[in-house]
């Protein structure tokens, strides 16, 4: 599996686990994101690439209010607070 597919699968698994942990249905997330349940299912299945903005919208729809993104390049890292 190439790194792009592996990353897509990792993000998809994380999104699905977060949604299930909150007890929400795909349709609940879709309503909060302003998209369709089919789009949420495609992200969770790893069939669609999720932009960072999409991941943030998904997590906000799932009730996560305090999000942070850490970016690393070599020895440097940046942390951005989202949401």
Jmol script that loads the backbone (N, CA, C; Angstrom):
load data "model"
ATOM      1  N   UNK A   1       0.864  -1.172   0.000  1.00  0.00           N
ATOM      2  CA  UNK A   1       0.000   0.000   0.000  1.00  0.00           C
ATOM      3  C   UNK A   1       0.910   1.235   0.000  1.00  0.00           C
ATOM      4  N   UNK A   2       0.660   2.168  -0.913  1.00  0.00           N
ATOM      5  CA  UNK A   2       1.499   3.368  -0.963  1.00  0.00           C
ATOM      6  C   UNK A   2       1.153   4.299   0.199  1.00  0.00           C
ATOM      7  N   UNK A   3       2.009   5.286   0.438  1.00  0.00           N
ATOM      8  CA  UNK A   3       1.836   6.158   1.601  1.00  0.00           C
ATOM      9  C   UNK A   3       0.547   6.981   1.531  1.00  0.00           C
ATOM     10  N   UNK A   4       0.119   7.376   0.313  1.00  0.00           N
ATOM     11  CA  UNK A   4      -1.132   8.127   0.177  1.00  0.00           C
ATOM     12  C   UNK A   4      -2.330   7.310   0.601  1.00  0.00           C
ATOM     13  N   UNK A   5      -2.374   6.062   0.173  1.00  0.00           N
ATOM     14  CA  UNK A   5      -3.492   5.198   0.565  1.00  0.00           C
ATOM     15  C   UNK A   5      -3.446   4.896   2.055  1.00  0.00           C
ATOM     16  N   UNK A   6      -2.248   4.704   2.582  1.00  0.00           N
ATOM     17  CA  UNK A   6      -2.106   4.414   4.014  1.00  0.00           C
ATOM     18  C   UNK A   6      -2.582   5.611   4.845  1.00  0.00           C
ATOM     19  N   UNK A   7      -2.209   6.818   4.441  1.00  0.00           N
ATOM     20  CA  UNK A   7      -2.655   8.015   5.153  1.00  0.00           C
ATOM     21  C   UNK A   7      -4.168   8.165   5.067  1.00  0.00           C
ATOM     22  N   UNK A   8      -4.738   7.943   3.867  1.00  0.00           N
ATOM     23  CA  UNK A   8      -6.190   8.043   3.689  1.00  0.00           C
ATOM     24  C   UNK A   8      -6.901   7.044   4.591  1.00  0.00           C
ATOM     25  N   UNK A   9      -6.374   5.821   4.688  1.00  0.00           N
ATOM     26  CA  UNK A   9      -6.970   4.785   5.536  1.00  0.00           C
ATOM     27  C   UNK A   9      -6.861   5.169   7.019  1.00  0.00           C
ATOM     28  N   UNK A  10      -5.724   5.714   7.422  1.00  0.00           N
ATOM     29  CA  UNK A  10      -5.518   6.124   8.813  1.00  0.00           C
ATOM     30  C   UNK A  10      -6.506   7.223   9.202  1.00  0.00           C
ATOM     31  N   UNK A  11      -6.649   8.226   8.338  1.00  0.00           N
ATOM     32  CA  UNK A  11      -7.593   9.320   8.605  1.00  0.00           C
ATOM     33  C   UNK A  11      -9.019   8.776   8.641  1.00  0.00           C
ATOM     34  N   UNK A  12      -9.360   7.898   7.695  1.00  0.00           N
ATOM     35  CA  UNK A  12     -10.706   7.321   7.641  1.00  0.00           C
ATOM     36  C   UNK A  12     -11.017   6.545   8.920  1.00  0.00           C
ATOM     37  N   UNK A  13     -10.065   5.741   9.373  1.00  0.00           N
ATOM     38  CA  UNK A  13     -10.266   4.965  10.602  1.00  0.00           C
ATOM     39  C   UNK A  13     -10.453   5.880  11.807  1.00  0.00           C
ATOM     40  N   UNK A  14      -9.657   6.949  11.877  1.00  0.00           N
ATOM     41  CA  UNK A  14      -9.754   7.891  12.985  1.00  0.00           C
ATOM     42  C   UNK A  14     -11.120   8.572  12.993  1.00  0.00           C
ATOM     43  N   UNK A  15     -11.581   9.019  11.829  1.00  0.00           N
ATOM     44  CA  UNK A  15     -12.881   9.691  11.748  1.00  0.00           C
ATOM     45  C   UNK A  15     -14.009   8.758  12.167  1.00  0.00           C
ATOM     46  N   UNK A  16     -13.979   7.539  11.677  1.00  0.00           N
ATOM     47  CA  UNK A  16     -15.030   6.571  12.014  1.00  0.00           C
ATOM     48  C   UNK A  16     -15.032   6.272  13.514  1.00  0.00           C
ATOM     49  N   UNK A  17     -13.852   6.077  14.105  1.00  0.00           N
ATOM     50  CA  UNK A  17     -13.763   5.786  15.539  1.00  0.00           C
ATOM     51  C   UNK A  17     -14.255   6.961  16.374  1.00  0.00           C
ATOM     52  N   UNK A  18     -13.891   8.183  15.987  1.00  0.00           N
ATOM     53  CA  UNK A  18     -14.340   9.378  16.721  1.00  0.00           C
ATOM     54  C   UNK A  18     -15.852   9.500  16.654  1.00  0.00           C
ATOM     55  N   UNK A  19     -16.431   9.262  15.488  1.00  0.00           N
ATOM     56  CA  UNK A  19     -17.887   9.361  15.361  1.00  0.00           C
ATOM     57  C   UNK A  19     -18.564   8.315  16.240  1.00  0.00           C
ATOM     58  N   UNK A  20     -18.110   7.089  16.161  1.00  0.00           N
ATOM     59  CA  UNK A  20     -18.721   6.017  16.957  1.00  0.00           C
ATOM     60  C   UNK A  20     -18.575   6.280  18.444  1.00  0.00           C
ATOM     61  N   UNK A  21     -17.410   6.817  18.843  1.00  0.00           N
ATOM     62  CA  UNK A  21     -17.166   7.103  20.253  1.00  0.00           C
ATOM     63  C   UNK A  21     -18.163   8.124  20.777  1.00  0.00           C
ATOM     64  N   UNK A  22     -18.544   9.087  19.930  1.00  0.00           N
ATOM     65  CA  UNK A  22     -19.504  10.106  20.354  1.00  0.00           C
ATOM     66  C   UNK A  22     -20.942   9.609  20.299  1.00  0.00           C
ATOM     67  N   UNK A  23     -21.171   8.446  19.684  1.00  0.00           N
ATOM     68  CA  UNK A  23     -22.516   7.898  19.585  1.00  0.00           C
ATOM     69  C   UNK A  23     -23.354   8.525  18.479  1.00  0.00           C
ATOM     70  N   UNK A  24     -22.707   9.238  17.569  1.00  0.00           N
ATOM     71  CA  UNK A  24     -23.439   9.883  16.475  1.00  0.00           C
ATOM     72  C   UNK A  24     -23.530   8.966  15.265  1.00  0.00           C
ATOM     73  N   UNK A  25     -24.544   9.218  14.454  1.00  0.00           N
ATOM     74  CA  UNK A  25     -24.705   8.487  13.195  1.00  0.00           C
ATOM     75  C   UNK A  25     -24.070   9.306  12.067  1.00  0.00           C
ATOM     76  N   UNK A  26     -23.822   8.646  10.948  1.00  0.00           N
ATOM     77  CA  UNK A  26     -23.258   9.353   9.797  1.00  0.00           C
ATOM     78  C   UNK A  26     -24.150  10.515   9.379  1.00  0.00           C
ATOM     79  N   UNK A  27     -25.443  10.336   9.455  1.00  0.00           N
ATOM     80  CA  UNK A  27     -26.374  11.396   9.056  1.00  0.00           C
ATOM     81  C   UNK A  27     -26.262  12.600   9.996  1.00  0.00           C
ATOM     82  N   UNK A  28     -25.965  12.357  11.275  1.00  0.00           N
ATOM     83  CA  UNK A  28     -25.774  13.458  12.218  1.00  0.00           C
ATOM     84  C   UNK A  28     -24.534  14.278  11.850  1.00  0.00           C
ATOM     85  N   UNK A  29     -23.466  13.584  11.520  1.00  0.00           N
ATOM     86  CA  UNK A  29     -22.231  14.254  11.106  1.00  0.00           C
ATOM     87  C   UNK A  29     -22.480  15.028   9.813  1.00  0.00           C
ATOM     88  N   UNK A  30     -23.163  14.393   8.867  1.00  0.00           N
ATOM     89  CA  UNK A  30     -23.445  15.041   7.585  1.00  0.00           C
ATOM     90  C   UNK A  30     -24.240  16.331   7.791  1.00  0.00           C
ATOM     91  N   UNK A  31     -25.209  16.285   8.658  1.00  0.00           N
ATOM     92  CA  UNK A  31     -26.022  17.474   8.940  1.00  0.00           C
ATOM     93  C   UNK A  31     -25.142  18.586   9.508  1.00  0.00           C
ATOM     94  N   UNK A  32     -24.259  18.236  10.430  1.00  0.00           N
ATOM     95  CA  UNK A  32     -23.369  19.216  11.034  1.00  0.00           C
ATOM     96  C   UNK A  32     -22.326  19.766  10.075  1.00  0.00           C
ATOM     97  N   UNK A  33     -21.951  18.965   9.074  1.00  0.00           N
ATOM     98  CA  UNK A  33     -20.958  19.395   8.087  1.00  0.00           C
ATOM     99  C   UNK A  33     -21.590  20.117   6.909  1.00  0.00           C
ATOM    100  N   UNK A  34     -22.899  19.909   6.721  1.00  0.00           N
ATOM    101  CA  UNK A  34     -23.557  20.481   5.551  1.00  0.00           C
ATOM    102  C   UNK A  34     -23.284  19.685   4.289  1.00  0.00           C
ATOM    103  N   UNK A  35     -23.197  18.360   4.441  1.00  0.00           N
ATOM    104  CA  UNK A  35     -22.986  17.495   3.272  1.00  0.00           C
ATOM    105  C   UNK A  35     -23.951  16.313   3.380  1.00  0.00           C
ATOM    106  N   UNK A  36     -23.779  15.328   2.533  1.00  0.00           N
ATOM    107  CA  UNK A  36     -24.659  14.162   2.538  1.00  0.00           C
ATOM    108  C   UNK A  36     -24.091  13.038   3.400  1.00  0.00           C
ATOM    109  N   UNK A  37     -24.959  12.142   3.795  1.00  0.00           N
ATOM    110  CA  UNK A  37     -24.520  10.950   4.525  1.00  0.00           C
ATOM    111  C   UNK A  37     -23.601  10.125   3.651  1.00  0.00           C
ATOM    112  N   UNK A  38     -23.855  10.093   2.353  1.00  0.00           N
ATOM    113  CA  UNK A  38     -23.002   9.336   1.431  1.00  0.00           C
ATOM    114  C   UNK A  38     -21.580   9.884   1.411  1.00  0.00           C
ATOM    115  N   UNK A  39     -21.437  11.205   1.520  1.00  0.00           N
ATOM    116  CA  UNK A  39     -20.096  11.807   1.551  1.00  0.00           C
ATOM    117  C   UNK A  39     -19.366  11.399   2.828  1.00  0.00           C
ATOM    118  N   UNK A  40     -20.068  11.398   3.953  1.00  0.00           N
ATOM    119  CA  UNK A  40     -19.464  10.970   5.221  1.00  0.00           C
ATOM    120  C   UNK A  40     -19.046   9.501   5.118  1.00  0.00           C
ATOM    121  N   UNK A  41     -19.900   8.664   4.558  1.00  0.00           N
ATOM    122  CA  UNK A  41     -19.571   7.243   4.386  1.00  0.00           C
ATOM    123  C   UNK A  41     -18.333   7.072   3.513  1.00  0.00           C
ATOM    124  N   UNK A  42     -18.215   7.879   2.449  1.00  0.00           N
ATOM    125  CA  UNK A  42     -17.059   7.784   1.559  1.00  0.00           C
ATOM    126  C   UNK A  42     -15.775   8.182   2.288  1.00  0.00           C
ATOM    127  N   UNK A  43     -15.822   9.233   3.126  1.00  0.00           N
ATOM    128  CA  UNK A  43     -14.643   9.622   3.904  1.00  0.00           C
ATOM    129  C   UNK A  43     -14.263   8.524   4.883  1.00  0.00           C
ATOM    130  N   UNK A  44     -15.256   7.966   5.573  1.00  0.00           N
ATOM    131  CA  UNK A  44     -14.990   6.921   6.568  1.00  0.00           C
ATOM    132  C   UNK A  44     -14.483   5.636   5.935  1.00  0.00           C
ATOM    133  N   UNK A  45     -14.842   5.391   4.686  1.00  0.00           N
ATOM    134  CA  UNK A  45     -14.388   4.185   3.988  1.00  0.00           C
ATOM    135  C   UNK A  45     -13.037   4.391   3.319  1.00  0.00           C
ATOM    136  N   UNK A  46     -12.549   5.631   3.318  1.00  0.00           N
ATOM    137  CA  UNK A  46     -11.277   5.913   2.669  1.00  0.00           C
ATOM    138  C   UNK A  46     -11.369   6.002   1.165  1.00  0.00           C
ATOM    139  N   UNK A  47     -12.594   6.146   0.638  1.00  0.00           N
ATOM    140  CA  UNK A  47     -12.769   6.240  -0.810  1.00  0.00           C
ATOM    141  C   UNK A  47     -12.525   7.655  -1.312  1.00  0.00           C
ATOM    142  N   UNK A  48     -12.593   8.623  -0.419  1.00  0.00           N
ATOM    143  CA  UNK A  48     -12.391  10.032  -0.773  1.00  0.00           C
ATOM    144  C   UNK A  48     -11.254  10.606   0.046  1.00  0.00           C
ATOM    145  N   UNK A  49     -10.418  11.395  -0.591  1.00  0.00           N
ATOM    146  CA  UNK A  49      -9.389  12.118   0.149  1.00  0.00           C
ATOM    147  C   UNK A  49     -10.061  13.216   0.958  1.00  0.00           C
ATOM    148  N   UNK A  50      -9.681  13.322   2.187  1.00  0.00           N
ATOM    149  CA  UNK A  50     -10.245  14.359   3.054  1.00  0.00           C
ATOM    150  C   UNK A  50      -9.223  15.478   3.227  1.00  0.00           C
ATOM    151  N   UNK A  51      -9.593  16.668   2.825  1.00  0.00           N
ATOM    152  CA  UNK A  51      -8.756  17.833   3.071  1.00  0.00           C
ATOM    153  C   UNK A  51      -8.722  18.108   4.566  1.00  0.00           C
ATOM    154  N   UNK A  52      -7.719  18.818   5.016  1.00  0.00           N
ATOM    155  CA  UNK A  52      -7.645  19.169   6.435  1.00  0.00           C
ATOM    156  C   UNK A  52      -8.921  19.890   6.858  1.00  0.00           C
ATOM    157  N   UNK A  53      -9.414  20.777   6.001  1.00  0.00           N
ATOM    158  CA  UNK A  53     -10.640  21.515   6.343  1.00  0.00           C
ATOM    159  C   UNK A  53     -11.823  20.564   6.505  1.00  0.00           C
ATOM    160  N   UNK A  54     -11.862  19.501   5.723  1.00  0.00           N
ATOM    161  CA  UNK A  54     -12.936  18.509   5.835  1.00  0.00           C
ATOM    162  C   UNK A  54     -12.824  17.748   7.150  1.00  0.00           C
ATOM    163  N   UNK A  55     -11.608  17.358   7.513  1.00  0.00           N
ATOM    164  CA  UNK A  55     -11.396  16.648   8.777  1.00  0.00           C
ATOM    165  C   UNK A  55     -11.817  17.539   9.949  1.00  0.00           C
ATOM    166  N   UNK A  56     -11.452  18.821   9.902  1.00  0.00           N
ATOM    167  CA  UNK A  56     -11.836  19.749  10.965  1.00  0.00           C
ATOM    168  C   UNK A  56     -13.350  19.881  11.037  1.00  0.00           C
ATOM    169  N   UNK A  57     -14.018  20.043   9.889  1.00  0.00           N
ATOM    170  CA  UNK A  57     -15.486  20.140   9.881  1.00  0.00           C
ATOM    171  C   UNK A  57     -16.119  18.883  10.458  1.00  0.00           C
ATOM    172  N   UNK A  58     -15.587  17.712  10.100  1.00  0.00           N
ATOM    173  CA  UNK A  58     -16.089  16.431  10.602  1.00  0.00           C
ATOM    174  C   UNK A  58     -15.983  16.404  12.128  1.00  0.00           C
ATOM    175  N   UNK A  59     -14.796  16.730  12.655  1.00  0.00           N
ATOM    176  CA  UNK A  59     -14.591  16.663  14.099  1.00  0.00           C
ATOM    177  C   UNK A  59     -15.417  17.706  14.847  1.00  0.00           C
ATOM    178  N   UNK A  60     -15.564  18.887  14.277  1.00  0.00           N
ATOM    179  CA  UNK A  60     -16.424  19.887  14.900  1.00  0.00           C
ATOM    180  C   UNK A  60     -17.875  19.415  14.923  1.00  0.00           C
ATOM    181  N   UNK A  61     -18.319  18.771  13.834  1.00  0.00           N
ATOM    182  CA  UNK A  61     -19.682  18.230  13.780  1.00  0.00           C
ATOM    183  C   UNK A  61     -19.871  17.116  14.809  1.00  0.00           C
ATOM    184  N   UNK A  62     -18.773  16.434  15.156  1.00  0.00           N
ATOM    185  CA  UNK A  62     -18.834  15.364  16.157  1.00  0.00           C
ATOM    186  C   UNK A  62     -18.733  15.908  17.579  1.00  0.00           C
ATOM    187  N   UNK A  63     -18.609  17.225  17.715  1.00  0.00           N
ATOM    188  CA  UNK A  63     -18.605  17.826  19.038  1.00  0.00           C
ATOM    189  C   UNK A  63     -17.246  18.181  19.593  1.00  0.00           C
ATOM    190  N   UNK A  64     -16.189  17.973  18.833  1.00  0.00           N
ATOM    191  CA  UNK A  64     -14.858  18.331  19.303  1.00  0.00           C
ATOM    192  C   UNK A  64     -14.664  19.824  19.119  1.00  0.00           C
ATOM    193  N   UNK A  65     -14.377  20.534  20.194  1.00  0.00           N
ATOM    194  CA  UNK A  65     -14.264  21.989  20.136  1.00  0.00           C
ATOM    195  C   UNK A  65     -12.826  22.467  20.193  1.00  0.00           C
ATOM    196  N   UNK A  66     -11.922  21.672  20.722  1.00  0.00           N
ATOM    197  CA  UNK A  66     -10.534  22.080  20.897  1.00  0.00           C
ATOM    198  C   UNK A  66      -9.651  21.166  20.057  1.00  0.00           C
ATOM    199  N   UNK A  67      -9.266  21.634  18.900  1.00  0.00           N
ATOM    200  CA  UNK A  67      -8.467  20.831  17.980  1.00  0.00           C
ATOM    201  C   UNK A  67      -7.125  21.503  17.763  1.00  0.00           C
ATOM    202  N   UNK A  68      -6.090  20.699  17.555  1.00  0.00           N
ATOM    203  CA  UNK A  68      -4.771  21.237  17.244  1.00  0.00           C
ATOM    204  C   UNK A  68      -4.149  20.373  16.158  1.00  0.00           C
ATOM    205  N   UNK A  69      -3.409  21.012  15.284  1.00  0.00           N
ATOM    206  CA  UNK A  69      -2.715  20.326  14.194  1.00  0.00           C
ATOM    207  C   UNK A  69      -1.233  20.574  14.385  1.00  0.00           C
ATOM    208  N   UNK A  70      -0.445  19.514  14.433  1.00  0.00           N
ATOM    209  CA  UNK A  70       1.000  19.646  14.542  1.00  0.00           C
ATOM    210  C   UNK A  70       1.614  19.255  13.209  1.00  0.00           C
ATOM    211  N   UNK A  71       2.411  20.153  12.672  1.00  0.00           N
ATOM    212  CA  UNK A  71       3.090  19.900  11.394  1.00  0.00           C
ATOM    213  C   UNK A  71       4.579  19.804  11.673  1.00  0.00           C
ATOM    214  N   UNK A  72       5.237  18.826  11.094  1.00  0.00           N
ATOM    215  CA  UNK A  72       6.669  18.635  11.314  1.00  0.00           C
ATOM    216  C   UNK A  72       7.399  18.560   9.983  1.00  0.00           C
ATOM    217  N   UNK A  73       8.559  19.178   9.979  1.00  0.00           N
ATOM    218  CA  UNK A  73       9.461  19.062   8.834  1.00  0.00           C
ATOM    219  C   UNK A  73      10.864  19.033   9.413  1.00  0.00           C
ATOM    220  N   UNK A  74      11.491  17.879   9.302  1.00  0.00           N
ATOM    221  CA  UNK A  74      12.804  17.735   9.920  1.00  0.00           C
ATOM    222  C   UNK A  74      12.704  17.889  11.423  1.00  0.00           C
ATOM    223  N   UNK A  75      13.512  18.777  11.982  1.00  0.00           N
ATOM    224  CA  UNK A  75      13.511  18.991  13.422  1.00  0.00           C
ATOM    225  C   UNK A  75      12.555  20.087  13.859  1.00  0.00           C
ATOM    226  N   UNK A  76      11.972  20.789  12.908  1.00  0.00           N
ATOM    227  CA  UNK A  76      11.057  21.891  13.223  1.00  0.00           C
ATOM    228  C   UNK A  76       9.624  21.394  13.275  1.00  0.00           C
ATOM    229  N   UNK A  77       8.844  21.990  14.133  1.00  0.00           N
ATOM    230  CA  UNK A  77       7.425  21.657  14.175  1.00  0.00           C
ATOM    231  C   UNK A  77       6.624  22.919  14.458  1.00  0.00           C
ATOM    232  N   UNK A  78       5.398  22.924  13.984  1.00  0.00           N
ATOM    233  CA  UNK A  78       4.464  24.024  14.178  1.00  0.00           C
ATOM    234  C   UNK A  78       3.173  23.432  14.699  1.00  0.00           C
ATOM    235  N   UNK A  79       2.563  24.109  15.628  1.00  0.00           N
ATOM    236  CA  UNK A  79       1.278  23.664  16.180  1.00  0.00           C
ATOM    237  C   UNK A  79       0.255  24.757  15.923  1.00  0.00           C
ATOM    238  N   UNK A  80      -0.840  24.369  15.319  1.00  0.00           N
ATOM    239  CA  UNK A  80      -1.903  25.300  14.979  1.00  0.00           C
ATOM    240  C   UNK A  80      -3.163  24.855  15.699  1.00  0.00           C
ATOM    241  N   UNK A  81      -3.795  25.785  16.394  1.00  0.00           N
ATOM    242  CA  UNK A  81      -5.065  25.473  17.062  1.00  0.00           C
ATOM    243  C   UNK A  81      -6.194  25.713  16.076  1.00  0.00           C
ATOM    244  N   UNK A  82      -7.113  24.785  16.020  1.00  0.00           N
ATOM    245  CA  UNK A  82      -8.222  24.815  15.087  1.00  0.00           C
ATOM    246  C   UNK A  82      -9.536  24.778  15.858  1.00  0.00           C
ATOM    247  N   UNK A  83     -10.563  25.257  15.219  1.00  0.00           N
ATOM    248  CA  UNK A  83     -11.895  25.132  15.806  1.00  0.00           C
ATOM    249  C   UNK A  83     -12.307  26.259  16.673  1.00  0.00           C
TER     250      UNK A  83
END
end "model"
wireframe off; spacefill off
backbone 0.3
color backbone group
